[in-house]
Amino acid sequence: MLEKKKIFVKNHLGLGDCIAHNGMVRKILHDDPNCEVYIASKIHNYENISFMYRDNTSIKILKLDDLETNQHLMHNKYDKIISSHFEGEPNYEYLEIGDDAFYTKTGFDPKVRREFFFIERDYEKEINLYKKLTSEIGTEDYIFIHEKPEQNIVINREKIKTNLPIIYAKSEYGFFDLLTIIEKAKEVHVISSCFLSYLMIDKINEKVYAHMYADRSDLTNMIKYNNIDVVL
């Protein structure tokens, strides 16, 4: 039996970064089915990333942070290492085209980010959460908000032009369990985050507003480039 080639994809380890690399990982396997793709995941993201790739046993997820990833690559042999990590380099291109820069840096067509993106959604789990949360607020007319009040990264309510009830993203919910909630929301209001990374690939709601004054306003042009409405 032919031994499988081992390829390691090294990227920045935020959940949004990992979501942005979904298309790259799947393109690699599409082009070379006789390989295994290894990626690192911080422990607090492991459950979500495992869910994202659970459909393909050739994608191997290792519980490693940035330092551990570097040590792992020093002591383990791979047939190929694909690194989209900027490693302290000036990231002017990222400020303009965002997650596409990970693809241009590694020689992939940026179209791969969307064209090969795939999540096997768990619609039963999503619908159950949708029913639970809409039942709690007593209506199916709501807006969705993701912010980080614990870091003082918050959305100014005066910049939201509706008084509809709010469903918040909470850490107790799996990231992908919230997709139906996001899809059915009257409006989606987010900061620069993993939710924005997902919506720049798969815009499952047409009324998405990125509140860039709250955090990372330097990414405003990039967010607009990705067809998301920006609030400043």
QUIRAFEN-V488369 format. One line per field, one symbol per residue. ss: DSSP state (a for helix, b for strand, c for the rest). phi: phi as a letter, one per 30 degrees, with the letter a starting at -180 (. if undefined). Layout:
ss: ???
phi: ???
//
This chain:
ss: ccccbbbbbbccccaaaaaacaaaaaaaaaacccbbbbbbbcaaaaaaaaaaccccccbbbbbccaaaaaaaaaaccccbbbbccccccccaaaaaaccaaaaaaccccccaaaacccccccaaaaaaaaaaaaaaaccccbbbbbcbaaacbcccaaacccccbbbbccccccaaaaaaaaaaccbbbbcccaaaaaaccccccccbbbbcccccaaaaaaaaacccbbbc
phi: .ddddcbcccbdcdddddddceddeddedddbdcbbccbcbdedceddddddcddbddccccdbcdddddddddcbcbdaccccddhiddcedddccidddddddcicdedeecdcdabddcdddddddeddddddciaccaccbbbbddcicbcdddcccbcdecccdbddcdedddddedecddbbcbcdadddedddcbddbdccbcddddahddceddddecicdccc
//
